[in-house]
Amino acid sequence: MSGKMLRFVVAAAVMLMSGAEAPAQKAWPEKPIRMIVPFSPGGTSDTLARILGQKLNESWGQQIVVDSRPGASGIIGSEIAMRAPADGYTLMHGNISQFAINPFIFNKIPYETLRDFVPLSLVATAPQLFVVNPSVAAKSVKELIELARAKPGALNFGSGGVGTLAYVGGEMFKSATGVNIVHISYKGTVLALNDLIGGQVQILFSDMPIALPHSKTGKLRALAVTGAKRSPLVAGMPTVAESGVPGFTLVNWWGILAPRGVPPPVVDKLAKEIARVHTLADITERYANLGVEATGNTSAEFAAYIKAEEARFSRVLKETGVKLD
């Protein structure tokens, strides 16, 4: 066989092999994607996950299945997500509790955030709304502090469990003011909110989206927001800091993560699309109506953000003495 003929045969063989391999290189995504929400259905994480899921479905033509796995302040759902195949078909809609609070409250948790997960993008931030049942004889944070000091142990505050931001908010408030209010733990902030409306609980540091509608109808009384500045969504509402508790700031955040090991091209595609979605006018408007601010960033920026939050809450929780019940 001549050299020319040999080169032809080799080239033809390479083309055949390339053609045979092409079908195996399937484009991602080619099937539905599961998005684990480690908190109760109907809560803020669940609501935001469904909004995002709808947009990703429009982008890729694949269904985003929201899988609620509540319990243990997000630890149960986080472990399920961590152990899922690292193929890009399992995501987690996580928040501050799992990654900046749980590591410093629980003696042992089954995951280490930046070892076991790859952050994709921050998606939203929001202050908490400090609310009370209307039967509580206090119309301001100052009056609530006076009432709690006059009746030690008589008032209680609810939360979605130890490690959730509602729990941390209550403990920070106790530490900053010296009041004695009793913690009542629930399996989800929505359940605590329901009992707050029913009068079984008097106080709650709640996610804005689930408490704001009830404060507007009078079922709850909003006393303040927990951000460093006032929120345009509750005009005239003061911050806790300017209501007599200097330095009090508590801001929630939500983001999307995947199990560590997802192929870099898939991580890049996910991160870019999630960040892009959160710049869309309809998304920013829907989030704003819920009381949260749509926020997107890169995978590296989100990882750095988590590190900074871990450092901040490590100090805050140590100073306030917050620990596992």
C-alpha positions in Angstrom: 0.0 0.0 0.0 1.4 3.4 -1.0 2.0 6.1 1.5 -0.7 8.2 0.0 -3.2 5.3 0.2 -2.1 4.6 3.8 -2.8 8.2 4.8 -6.2 8.0 3.2 -7.1 4.9 5.1 -6.0 6.3 8.4 -7.9 9.6 7.9 -11.0 7.6 7.0 -10.7 5.5 10.1 -10.4 8.6 12.3 -13.5 10.0 10.7 -15.4 6.8 11.4 -14.3 6.7 15.0 -15.3 10.3 15.5 -18.7 9.6 14.1 -19.1 6.6 16.3 -18.3 8.6 19.4 -20.4 11.6 18.6 -23.7 10.1 19.8 -22.1 9.3 23.2 -21.3 13.0 23.8 -24.8 14.0 24.9 -25.6 17.6 25.5 -26.5 18.7 29.0 -29.3 18.8 30.1 -31.1 15.9 28.5 -33.4 15.0 31.3 -35.3 16.7 34.2 -33.2 18.3 37.0 -33.9 17.9 40.6 -33.7 21.0 42.9 -33.6 20.0 46.5 -35.1 22.5 49.0 -34.0 21.6 52.5 -36.9 23.5 54.2 -40.7 23.2 54.4 -43.0 23.6 51.4 -44.5 27.0 51.2 -41.5 28.8 52.7 -39.2 31.3 51.0 -36.7 28.8 49.7 -39.5 26.7 48.2 -41.1 29.8 46.6 -37.8 31.1 45.1 -36.9 27.6 43.9 -40.2 27.3 42.0 -39.7 30.7 40.3 -36.2 29.8 39.3 -37.2 26.4 38.1 -39.8 27.8 35.8 -37.2 30.1 34.2 -34.6 27.3 33.8 -37.3 25.2 32.2 -37.9 27.9 29.7 -34.2 28.2 29.0 -33.4 24.5 28.6 -36.7 22.8 27.9 -36.3 20.4 30.8 -38.5 20.2 33.9 -37.0 21.4 37.2 -38.4 19.2 39.9 -38.5 20.9 43.3 -37.9 18.2 46.0 -38.7 19.4 49.5 -36.5 17.7 52.2 -37.0 19.6 55.4 -35.6 18.8 58.8 -32.7 19.5 61.2 -32.3 23.2 60.1 -31.6 22.1 56.5 -29.0 19.4 57.4 -31.2 16.5 56.1 -31.7 18.0 52.7 -28.1 19.2 52.5 -26.8 15.6 53.1 -29.1 14.2 50.5 -27.8 16.8 47.9 -24.2 16.1 48.9 -24.5 12.4 48.3 -26.3 12.8 44.9 -24.5 11.9 41.7 -22.3 14.8 40.6 -23.7 15.0 37.1 -25.5 18.3 37.2 -28.9 16.8 37.6 -29.2 17.5 41.3 -29.0 21.0 42.6 -29.7 22.5 46.0 -31.5 25.8 46.8 -29.6 26.6 50.0 -29.5 29.5 52.3 -27.5 31.1 55.1 -28.6 28.7 57.8 -27.0 25.6 56.3 -23.6 27.2 55.5 -22.9 30.1 57.8 -24.8 29.1 60.9 -25.1 25.3 61.3 -21.3 24.7 61.4 -21.0 26.9 64.5 -24.1 25.7 66.4 -24.2 21.9 65.9 -21.4 19.8 67.3 -21.2 17.8 64.1 -22.8 18.1 60.7 -22.3 15.6 57.8 -21.0 18.2 55.2 -18.3 20.8 54.8 -19.6 23.4 52.5 -16.7 24.2 50.2 -15.4 20.7 50.3 -18.6 18.9 49.5 -20.4 21.4 47.3 -19.6 23.7 44.4 -21.3 27.1 44.7 -23.0 28.2 41.5 -24.6 31.6 42.2 -26.1 33.7 44.9 -29.7 34.3 43.9 -31.4 36.6 46.6 -30.8 38.6 49.7 -33.3 40.1 52.2 -33.6 41.4 55.8 -35.9 39.6 58.2 -39.2 41.1 59.3 -39.5 41.4 63.1 -43.2 40.6 63.8 -45.4 39.9 66.8 -49.0 38.7 67.4 -51.4 41.7 67.6 -52.3 40.7 71.1 -48.8 41.6 72.3 -49.0 45.0 74.1 -46.1 46.5 72.2 -46.2 48.6 69.0 -42.5 49.2 68.8 -39.3 47.4 69.5 -38.7 49.7 72.5 -42.1 48.8 74.0 -41.4 45.1 73.4 -38.1 45.3 75.2 -39.8 47.1 78.2 -42.6 44.5 78.2 -40.2 41.5 78.1 -38.1 43.1 80.9 -41.2 43.6 83.1 -42.3 39.9 82.5 -39.2 37.7 82.3 -40.0 34.4 80.6 -43.6 35.3 79.8 -43.0 35.9 76.1 -41.8 33.4 73.6 -40.4 33.5 70.1 -40.7 30.9 67.4 -38.3 29.5 64.8 -38.0 26.8 62.2 -35.5 25.1 64.4 -32.1 25.6 66.0 -29.8 26.9 63.3 -32.4 28.7 61.3 -32.1 32.5 61.0 -35.3 33.0 63.0 -33.6 31.2 65.9 -30.4 33.2 65.6 -32.4 36.4 65.4 -34.2 35.6 68.6 -31.0 34.7 70.4 -29.2 37.8 69.1 -32.0 39.9 70.3 -31.9 38.3 73.8 -28.1 38.9 74.0 -28.3 42.5 72.8 -31.1 43.5 75.1 -30.8 41.2 78.1 -34.4 40.1 77.9 -35.6 36.7 78.8 -37.9 35.3 76.1 -38.4 31.6 75.5 -37.5 29.8 72.3 -40.2 27.5 70.7 -38.8 25.3 68.0 -40.8 24.1 64.9 -40.0 21.9 61.9 -40.1 24.9 59.6 -40.6 28.7 59.9 -44.0 28.4 58.1 -45.3 26.3 61.0 -43.9 28.9 63.5 -45.6 31.6 61.5 -49.0 29.8 61.6 -48.8 29.5 65.4 -47.8 33.2 65.6 -50.9 34.1 63.7 -52.9 31.8 66.0 -51.5 33.3 69.2 -49.5 30.3 70.4 -46.3 32.2 69.8 -45.8 35.9 70.4 -42.6 36.9 68.5 -40.9 35.8 65.3 -38.0 37.0 63.1 -39.4 35.9 59.8 -38.5 35.8 56.2 -40.1 38.8 54.6 -42.1 36.8 51.9 -44.1 34.8 54.3 -44.7 37.4 57.0 -45.2 40.6 55.0 -48.6 39.7 53.5 -50.0 38.9 57.0 -48.6 42.2 58.4 -50.4 44.1 55.7 -53.8 42.4 56.6 -53.3 43.0 60.3 -52.9 39.3 61.3 -49.4 40.2 62.4 -47.8 43.4 63.7 -44.5 44.3 62.1 -42.2 46.2 64.4 -39.0 46.5 62.4 -36.7 45.1 59.7 -33.4 43.6 60.5 -31.3 45.0 57.7 -28.7 47.7 58.0 -31.0 50.1 56.3 -34.8 50.5 55.9 -36.6 48.4 53.2 -38.6 50.2 50.5 -41.1 47.3 50.6 -42.3 48.4 54.1 -42.3 52.2 53.8 -41.6 53.9 57.1 -40.7 50.7 58.9 -37.6 51.4 61.1 -34.7 49.0 61.5 -34.1 47.1 64.7 -30.8 49.0 65.1 -32.5 52.4 65.0 -35.2 51.2 67.3 -33.0 50.8 70.4 -30.7 47.9 69.6 -27.6 49.5 68.1 -25.6 47.3 65.7 -28.3 44.7 65.2 -28.2 43.5 61.6 -29.5 40.2 60.2 -29.8 39.6 56.5 -30.7 36.3 54.9 -29.4 35.0 51.6 -30.2 32.2 49.2 -28.0 30.5 46.6 -27.7 27.5 44.3 -25.1 24.8 44.9 -24.3 21.4 43.4 -22.5 18.3 44.7 -18.7 18.7 44.4 -17.4 16.9 41.2 -19.9 18.2 38.6 -18.0 18.6 35.3 -16.6 22.2 34.9 -18.5 22.8 31.6 -21.8 22.0 33.3 -20.9 24.1 36.3 -20.1 27.0 34.0 -23.4 26.6 32.1 -25.4 26.4 35.3 -23.7 29.3 37.0 -24.0 31.6 34.0 -27.7 30.8 33.3 -28.7 31.1 37.0 -27.0 34.5 37.2 -28.5 35.7 33.9 -32.0 34.7 35.0 -31.7 36.9 38.1 -31.0 40.0 36.0 -34.4 39.7 34.1 -36.9 42.4 34.8 -39.8 40.0 35.6 -37.7 38.1 38.1 -36.4 41.2 39.9 -40.0 42.5 40.1 -41.4 39.2 41.4 -38.7 38.9 44.0 -39.2 42.5 45.0 -42.9 41.9 45.5 -41.9 39.0 47.8 -39.6 41.2 49.8 -36.3 39.9 48.5 -33.6 41.3 46.2 -32.6 39.3 43.1 -28.9 38.8 43.1 -26.6 36.9 40.8 -22.8 36.3 40.8 -20.1 33.9 39.6 -19.3 30.6 41.1 -16.0 32.0 42.4 -17.7 35.1 43.8 -20.3 33.0 45.6 -17.6 30.8 47.1 -15.8 33.9 48.5 -19.2 35.2 49.8 -19.8 32.0 51.7 -16.3 32.2 53.2 -16.9 35.7 54.4 -20.3 34.8 55.9 -18.8 31.8 57.7 -16.2 34.2 59.3 -18.8 36.8 60.2 -21.2 34.4 61.9 -18.4 32.5 63.6 -17.8 35.8 65.5 -21.4 36.8 65.9 -22.5 33.4 67.4 -19.5 33.2 69.7 -20.2 36.8 71.0 -23.9 36.0 71.6 -23.4 32.6 73.1 -25.8 30.9 70.7 -25.4 27.1 70.9 -27.4 23.9 70.3 -30.4 23.5 72.6 
